[in-house]
């Protein structure tokens, strides 16, 4: 696993979705600026944790697919149903 590549690609993906840029949220009385909630990815020596999910060892196929998607420069495909515009 190329951790440097993962971190570099995460920075690139974050900039694609406008990290640090507020979005307009419409409210009943008008609108307000809101920053999108980030989704954390914690890398450990022997696995990962995505968001508030369970620990996933690197040997697990879904973990390998998630990290491969990131190393290929894409958002993890497992997140697409929940975050169609990226996260």
C-alpha positions, -999 to 999 in steps of 0.1 A, spaced: 0 0 0 14 33 -11 4 56 18 20 87 3 0 82 -29 -32 77 -9 -26 109 10 -18 128 -21 -49 116 -39 -71 123 -10 -59 159 -11 -66 161 -48 -101 146 -43 -108 170 -15 -100 199 -37 -123 186 -64 -153 188 -41 -143 222 -28 -128 215 6 -132 245 28 -158 261 5 -192 268 20 -224 259 2 -257 276 2 -283 258 23 -319 270 18 -340 274 50 -376 283 56 -366 319 64 -340 323 37 -306 307 32 -273 303 51 -238 292 43 -229 256 54 -197 237 52 -201 201 41 -194 175 67 -161 157 61 -159 120 61 -128 108 80 -105 81 69 -81 68 95 -52 47 84 -36 23 108 -7 -1 104 -30 -30 99 -62 -15 86 -86 15 82 -117 30 96 -140 50 74 -162 75 92 -177 60 123 -176 25 108 -159 -6 120 -122 -13 118 -114 -30 84 -81 -50 80 -61 -44 49 -66 -81 39 -104 -76 36 -115 -73 -1 -137 -43 5 -108 -25 22 -85 -33 -7 -111 -21 -32 -115 12 -13 -78 19 -12 -73 9 -48 -100 34 -58 -82 61 -39 -48 51 -53 -63 52 -88 -75 88 -81 -112 81 -76 -136 84 -47 -142 50 -32 -170 33 -51 -186 21 -19 -193 58 -10 -211 66 -43 -246 57 -32 -244 80 -2 -223 108 -17 -229 109 -55 -211 143 -58 -181 131 -38 -172 136 -1 
